[in-house]
Amino acid sequence: MAPLSLSAAAPLRSVTSLPKRKKKRKTPKTNKSNNNKNKGQPMTEQELADHVSSLYIHGPGGVLRPRRTAQHQRQQQQEEEDLQQHEFESSSTRNLDRYPALLLNADYKPMSYLPLSLWNWQEAVKAVFNGKVTVVDVYPGVTIRAANIEVPLPAVIALTEYVPQFQQTPAFTKRNVFLRDEYRCQYCNDLFHTRELSLDHVVPRCKGGGLHWENAVTCCRKCNGAKGSMDLVDIRRQLGMRLLRPPRTPTQYELAATASRMLPRRVHPTWEPFLGTQNKQKQQQQQQQQQPKQDHHHHHQKHQESAVVWEEEV
């Protein structure tokens, strides 16, 4: 048998076990000049309110729950429209998750403020039929329909038996420290975005300072870099900086009050009498109404004094 001969025209192909390399897709370059334009700049109160509103939300997880998905953002926009119009129309079962119930103790005070004590509609309705809670207020226009019954959805419920509450210290987290200081740098007193803030040790770590409520303050990156490892005496002597407010451990009520001031739109109108926000809003409205009257009285009194002086001169 004659041996096989390879043709010179047929090229040899090398066999390899390596997979083919995928071509990289070219991503369009984005213009980051607008994002870096306001980097390190203080914010206004309206910008801070929008920023905090995008980070926090009411829900079963608490009054301050981070939002990360686009679905949550769309749900937040829908809830803001409902709260502004105060028109809660009838919803189907799949939409009832947007209406949690505020849980109160038997003394009609919230079980917790931070996170806010909220029950979903299934737990609230089950507790009502079991006799564990009483309905204090309901969502107007929102009902639960069954075969032969239609029940208004509870908005505020109270326990039938009192549960003793003990004062608890809030968790020491970066976000809670920012909330205690109202997102304001404690050295320059300016408002900043979360990404522009950091925690500063009042007593530096190199001098034995720990990371806790009494030794941590909200600080912008510029002031934190300027302070470095110096103490309060050194920064006042060398840099002219001073600490505006000494750090302290807040209570849950104080953090909840700060959150309610910064997020007034996240509170349903039926919850306001039990969270204290309704009285604050009325006081602010009364002060605004009394201010023009006081200015008019002061102007009238000043005019009378000038008239008396003119008569004496004559």
C-alpha positions in Angstrom: 0.0 0.0 0.0 1.4 3.4 -1.1 2.0 5.9 1.7 -0.3 9.0 1.8 1.2 12.2 0.7 0.1 15.7 1.8 -0.6 18.2 -1.0 1.5 21.4 -0.8 -1.6 23.5 -1.6 -3.5 22.4 1.5 -2.3 24.5 4.5 -1.8 22.9 7.9 -4.2 24.0 10.7 -3.0 24.0 14.3 -5.4 22.5 16.8 -5.7 24.4 20.1 -7.9 23.9 23.2 -8.0 27.6 24.1 -11.4 29.3 23.6 -11.7 32.1 21.1 -11.3 35.5 22.6 -14.4 37.6 22.7 -14.1 41.0 21.1 -14.5 43.9 23.6 -17.4 46.2 22.9 -16.6 49.8 22.7 -18.5 51.8 25.3 -19.3 55.4 24.5 -17.5 57.9 26.6 -19.7 59.7 29.0 -19.2 63.4 29.9 -18.4 63.4 33.5 -17.7 67.2 33.7 -21.3 67.8 34.9 -20.9 65.2 37.7 -17.6 66.5 38.9 -18.7 70.2 38.5 -20.5 70.2 41.9 -18.1 67.8 43.6 -17.2 69.1 47.1 -19.6 72.0 46.9 -22.2 72.6 49.7 -25.9 71.9 49.0 -29.0 73.9 49.5 -31.8 72.7 51.8 -34.0 71.7 48.9 -31.2 69.6 47.3 -30.6 68.0 50.7 -34.3 67.1 51.0 -34.3 65.6 47.5 -31.2 63.6 48.3 -32.4 62.3 51.6 -35.8 61.4 50.0 -34.0 59.3 47.5 -32.1 57.4 50.2 -34.8 56.7 52.7 -38.4 55.3 52.6 -41.0 54.1 55.0 -41.8 50.4 54.9 -41.7 47.2 56.9 -38.0 47.5 57.3 -38.2 50.9 59.0 -38.5 54.6 58.4 -35.0 54.7 57.0 -34.6 51.9 54.5 -32.1 52.3 51.6 -33.6 52.1 48.1 -31.5 50.6 45.4 -33.7 49.4 42.5 -35.5 51.2 39.8 -38.7 49.5 40.8 -38.5 51.1 44.3 -37.9 54.5 42.7 -41.0 54.2 40.6 -43.0 53.1 43.7 -41.6 56.1 45.6 -42.7 58.6 42.9 -46.2 57.0 42.9 -46.4 57.3 46.7 -45.3 61.0 46.7 -48.1 61.8 44.2 -50.6 60.0 46.4 -49.5 61.8 49.6 -49.5 65.2 47.9 -53.0 64.8 46.5 -54.3 63.0 49.7 -56.5 60.9 47.4 -56.3 57.2 48.1 -58.6 55.4 45.8 -59.7 51.8 45.9 -56.8 49.3 45.2 -56.6 45.7 44.3 -54.8 43.2 46.5 -51.5 43.5 44.7 -51.4 47.3 45.4 -52.2 47.0 49.1 -48.6 46.6 50.1 -48.2 50.4 49.6 -50.5 51.0 52.7 -48.8 49.8 55.9 -50.5 50.3 59.3 -48.9 52.4 62.0 -48.7 50.3 65.2 -49.4 52.0 68.5 -49.1 50.8 72.0 -52.1 50.8 74.3 -51.3 54.4 75.3 -51.5 55.5 71.7 -47.8 56.1 71.3 -45.8 54.4 68.5 -44.1 51.2 69.5 -40.9 52.5 68.0 -39.8 55.6 66.1 -36.6 54.6 64.4 -37.4 52.4 62.7 -41.0 53.3 62.7 -43.3 50.5 63.9 -45.2 49.5 60.8 -47.2 46.4 59.9 -48.2 45.3 56.5 -51.9 45.0 55.7 -52.1 41.3 56.1 -50.7 41.4 59.7 -52.9 44.4 60.5 -56.1 42.7 59.3 -55.3 39.4 60.9 -54.6 41.1 64.3 -57.9 43.1 64.0 -59.9 39.9 63.5 -58.0 38.1 66.3 -58.9 41.0 68.7 -55.2 41.8 69.5 -55.5 45.4 68.2 -58.2 48.0 67.7 -58.6 50.2 64.6 -57.8 53.9 65.3 -58.0 55.2 61.7 -58.4 53.9 58.2 -57.2 54.8 54.7 -60.0 56.8 53.0 -61.3 55.0 49.9 -59.1 51.9 50.3 -61.0 48.7 51.1 -60.4 44.9 51.3 -63.0 42.9 49.4 -63.9 39.3 50.1 -66.8 37.2 48.9 -69.4 38.6 51.3 -67.6 41.4 53.1 -65.8 44.7 52.4 -63.5 46.0 55.1 -61.8 49.4 55.2 -58.0 49.1 55.3 -56.6 50.1 58.7 -54.1 53.0 58.7 -53.5 53.2 62.4 -53.9 50.4 64.9 -53.4 50.2 68.7 -52.7 47.2 70.9 -55.4 46.2 73.3 -52.8 45.3 76.0 -50.0 47.6 77.0 -46.5 46.4 76.3 -43.7 48.0 78.5 -41.1 49.9 76.5 -37.5 50.4 77.5 -35.3 53.3 76.3 -32.9 51.9 73.7 -29.8 53.6 72.3 -29.9 54.0 68.5 -27.5 52.0 66.6 -24.2 53.8 65.9 -24.0 53.9 62.1 -22.6 56.5 59.7 -26.1 57.3 58.4 -27.5 57.8 61.9 -24.6 60.2 62.7 -25.4 62.1 59.5 -29.0 62.2 60.6 -28.2 63.4 64.1 -26.1 66.3 62.6 -28.8 66.9 59.9 -26.2 66.3 57.1 -24.3 69.4 58.1 -20.6 69.6 58.6 -19.8 70.4 62.2 -16.9 72.6 61.4 -18.0 74.7 58.4 -21.8 74.3 59.0 -22.5 73.6 55.3 -24.9 71.0 53.9 -23.4 68.3 51.8 -24.3 65.2 49.8 -23.7 61.8 51.5 -20.7 61.0 49.2 -19.1 64.3 50.3 -19.4 63.6 54.1 -17.4 61.4 56.4 -17.0 60.7 60.1 -14.4 62.7 62.0 -12.8 61.7 65.3 -13.0 64.7 67.6 -10.2 63.1 69.7 -7.9 61.6 67.0 -7.3 57.9 67.1 -3.5 58.4 67.5 -4.4 60.1 70.8 -6.7 57.4 72.1 -10.0 58.5 70.6 -12.5 55.8 69.8 -15.3 55.6 67.3 -18.6 56.1 69.2 -21.4 58.6 69.6 -19.5 61.0 71.9 -16.4 61.2 69.7 -17.7 61.2 66.1 -19.2 64.1 64.2 -20.3 64.7 60.6 -17.5 66.4 58.6 -17.0 67.3 54.9 -13.9 65.9 53.2 -12.3 69.4 53.0 -12.5 70.1 56.7 -11.6 66.5 57.5 -8.4 66.7 55.4 -7.5 70.1 56.9 -8.0 68.8 60.5 -6.0 65.6 60.1 -4.8 64.2 63.4 -5.0 67.5 65.3 -7.2 68.0 68.3 -9.6 70.9 68.9 -7.1 73.1 70.5 -4.6 72.8 67.7 -7.1 73.4 64.9 -8.4 76.5 66.6 -4.9 77.9 67.1 -3.5 77.0 63.7 -6.5 76.9 61.4 -9.1 79.0 63.1 -11.6 76.1 63.0 -13.8 75.2 65.9 -16.4 72.5 66.6 -19.9 73.9 66.4 -21.7 71.4 68.5 -20.2 68.7 70.8 -21.2 65.2 69.9 -23.6 63.3 72.1 -25.7 60.1 72.1 -29.2 60.9 70.6 -32.4 59.2 71.5 -34.7 57.4 69.1 -37.3 60.2 69.5 -34.7 62.8 68.5 -33.6 60.9 65.4 -37.3 60.3 64.5 -38.1 64.0 64.9 -35.1 64.9 62.7 -36.3 62.4 60.1 -39.8 63.8 60.2 -38.5 67.4 59.7 -36.4 66.4 56.7 -39.0 64.0 55.2 -42.4 65.6 56.0 -43.9 64.2 52.8 -43.2 60.6 53.8 -45.7 60.7 56.6 -49.3 59.9 55.9 -51.9 62.4 57.1 -53.6 59.8 59.4 -50.2 59.2 61.2 -49.5 62.9 61.9 -51.4 63.2 65.2 -49.4 60.3 66.7 -46.0 61.3 65.4 -46.2 65.0 66.5 -45.7 66.4 63.0 -49.2 67.9 62.9 -48.6 70.2 65.8 -45.3 71.3 64.4 -46.8 72.2 61.1 -49.6 74.2 62.9 -47.1 76.0 65.0 -45.1 77.0 61.9 -48.3 78.2 60.2 -49.3 80.2 63.2 -45.8 81.8 63.4 -46.0 82.7 59.7 -49.4 84.3 60.2 -48.4 86.2 63.3 -45.2 87.6 61.7 -47.0 90.1 59.3 -49.1 91.3 62.3 -46.1 91.8 64.4 -44.3 93.7 61.6 -47.3 95.9 61.1 -47.6 96.6 64.8 -43.9 97.5 65.0 -44.2 99.8 62.0 -47.3 101.5 63.4 -45.5 102.0 66.8 -42.4 103.4 65.1 -44.6 105.8 63.1 -46.3 107.0 66.3 -42.9 107.6 68.0 -41.6 109.6 65.1 -44.8 111.7 65.2 -44.3 112.5 68.9 -40.7 113.5 68.2 -41.8 115.8 65.4 -44.4 117.4 67.7 -41.8 118.0 70.4 -39.4 119.7 67.9 -42.2 121.9 66.7 
